Amino acid sequence: MGYLYDAMERAKENIKARCNNKVSLFSPFTRIIDSRWDRQLHSPLHAAGCFLNPGIYYSPNFKNKNEVIRGFNSCVMKMELDPDNQDKIIAELDLYKNAIGEFGHSLAIRQRDKINPVAWWTQFGCEVPTLQRFAVRVLSQCCSATGCERNWSTFDFIHSKKRNRLVHKRLNDLVFVRYNLKLRERSIKKGRDALDPINLENIDLMEEWVGEESELLDGEDLDW
């Protein structure tokens, strides 16, 4: 949950760069992405997950802090119904936002993008127990593609006539396994067994195996 928001923003920035920042070229793509994102995927929970992901929030390249903080506030009010706990979360938040106490130790700083966010909060959030519990709860949520009309996989192995009629859950599982196998294979080839596969700094968003086009199936129309 802590990666999706930033990944979408990075994807749009990458598309703009590939189009030499020409609005006439990249706007058709970003309009489609924004439409899908706004209508099907985006929620305050994604923004809160981004805010609570230390590898993203503390990054000097992260630009949308005000927006993710608004999403975080919405999640606090919706997910934590006890007003006293809401107040405790906000009171404890300053330590996280300003990297004070345990959050400011050199070990915690080095581990921001080396371990997953849930493990980071479990390890270094002991001074803010109410916020820690809430952060672990948010970051433990899983992202799902089942709300989409169709899972448009770019992998020929999955997107084939034989497998085209698979139910959504089965297709999503195949995509998940295939994608992670690719990431693992690339990590091993580069001799980086400890590579975090979700660390966006280590991922080329336009790798050939991601960007290649899938073959259209009989009767399909992609003009949606």
N, C-alpha and C positions, 0 to 999 in steps of 0.2 A: 504493500500500500504506500510505502514511503517514497517510491520512485516514479510512479506513473505521471504525476503532475509535471515534474521537471523533465521527464523523458519527452512528453508531448511538446513542451516549450522548445527543447533542444531540436526536436525533429523539424519544427517549423523554421527555426533559425537556420538549420542545415539546408532546407529547401530554398530559403531565400538566398543563401550564399551560393548554392549551385546555379541559381538563376541570376547571378550577378546583381542581386538586390533590385531587379527590375520588376516593378509592381505588376506590369502587364503580363509577365511570365509566371510569377509565383502566386499571384492572387487566386487563380482558379483552384490551385491545390490547397492553399490555406483556407479558402472558403469551405471546401469540402471537409477538411479536418475540423475547423471550428464548428461547423454544423453538427457533425457527428459527436464532437466533444461536448458541445452545449446541450444537445438533446438526449444523448444516451449515456455518456460516460462521466461528465464532470459533476462533482458534488463537493460540499464542504469537507467531507471526509478525506477526499484526495488532497485538498489543500492543507488540512490538518496533518496528514501523514507526511507531506512535504516539509511543513514547518518543524515537525518533530524529528525529522531525519537529520542528524548532526552533520553528515557528510555533505548535505545540500545546503542547509540553513547557514552554516558558518562559511561556506565557500564565498570568496570575494567576487565570484562571477554571478552569484545569484541575485536577481533583480526584482523579484516579485514578493518581497517580504510583507508589504502591507496587505496584499490580497490573500496570502496564505494565513496571515494572522486573523483576518476576518473569518476565514473558513474555520480556523481553530476555535475562535470564540463561539461560532455557531454550533460546533460539535460539543463544546463544553456544556452549553445550555441544553442541547438535545440529549446527550448521552449521560450526563451527570445531573440527575434530577434533584439531588440534595443541595440546597443553596449554600450550606456550610462548606461542603466539599468544593463547590464551584469557587467560593471565595478563597479556599486554601490553594486551589490550583493556580489562580491568578496571583496570589501572594507569593507562591513559590516560583513563578515563571521568570522573575527577574534574574534569578541565579543562572537559569539556562540561557536566556537571551544575551546575557553579558559574560557568559563563561566564568562564573564566580564559583569559588569553592572547589569541590571535586571536578566540576566541569572544566575548570581552568588548569588542572594539573597536566603536565606534559604527556603523561600516559594517555589520559582521556583525549587530548588533542590529537595525538598520533593515531589513536584508534577510531577516530571519527568516520573514516572511510575505509577502514580495514576489516571491521566486523559489522555484522548486520545491526540495524538500529535497535531491534529488541534487545539483543545481547548488550549493546552499548548502554542502554538505559538501565538494564538490570545490574550492570557492573558499576556504573558511575552515578546513578540517580538516587542513592541512598539518603541524601540530605533533603530530598524533596519527595517524600513517600507518596503523597496524594497525586502529584503530577506524574511521578514515575508509574504508578498504577494505571493512570489514564493513558499515558504515552504507550505503554506496552499493549493496552487494550486496542488502541487505534492502529498501531503498527502491525499488530498480529492479524488484522483483517486481510483477507485475500481479495485480489482483483479477479474479476471474471468477465469473460467475453460473451456470456450467455444472453446478455441483453441486446446484442447486435442481431440484425436480421440474418446475417450470414457470416461465417468465419472465412474470410478470404485469405487462405494460406498461399504463400508463394512457393511452397515446396512441391515440386512435381511428384514427390513420393506420396504426398497426401492428396493433393489436388488432382485427382485422376478420375476418369469415368467410373472406375470400379469402386472408388471410395466416396464418390460425390454425394451419395445419398445417405451417408452416415448421420446419425442423430448428432445434435450439437455437442452434447457432453463428450461423446466418444471422439468426435473430431477435435474438440478443444484439447483433450488429453493427448492425442497424437501430435498436435502442433507443439504442445508444451514439451513433450519428450524429445521430439525431433530438434526443436530450437536449442534446448539445453545441451543436447549431444553435440550440436555444431559448436556451441560456445566452449564446451569442454575440450573438444578436439582441437580447436584453435589454440586454447590455452596450453595444452600439452605440446603442440608443435612449437610454440614459442618458448617452451621451457619455463612456463610460469604456472606451476601446479597450484599455487596459492592464490591465483587471480580471482578476485570477486567478480562473478559473471554479471552482476547487476551494477557494477561501478561504471557509470556512463563515460567516465574519462578514458576508460580502456576499450571503448567500443567505437569502431568506425561505423557511423550510422548508414553509410552507403556502400557497405561491402558488397562484392559482386553477387554472393549467394543470397543476399537480402534483396538487392535491387533488381535482379533479373525478373523478367515478365513471365507470368504463368500462361500456359496455353489455354485458350478459350475452349469450353466444352460445347457440345452440340446444344443449340437452343438457348445459350446464355447471352445476355446483353449487359454490358457494364456501364451503360449510360444512365446511372442512377444518381 
